[in-house]
Amino acid sequence: SSSSSSSSVEQQPQTPDRSPTKDEIALLQSAFASFYGQDRNVPQAYASLSKCIGIWEDTHQGGDEIAGLYRVRGDVDMVSVLFVVY
């Protein structure tokens, strides 16, 4: 029973330290544009998403948001492997 109480504590969402800044949001938008945009730049998208993941983790943003960033970066990584764009 003590394990169920400790797991419920672990599942409580943490409040972010702060909201992302305008520059950080712009970096995220740039990362998405680099991957999903017409002028795809996979290495740039990967680098920008990696920076965003670090920022989102350091400022304790929502777990779903961080997981989403990892998912998109994984998609970027798969494209780079499949199409050898590096």
Disulfide bonds with the S-S distance in Angstrom:
none
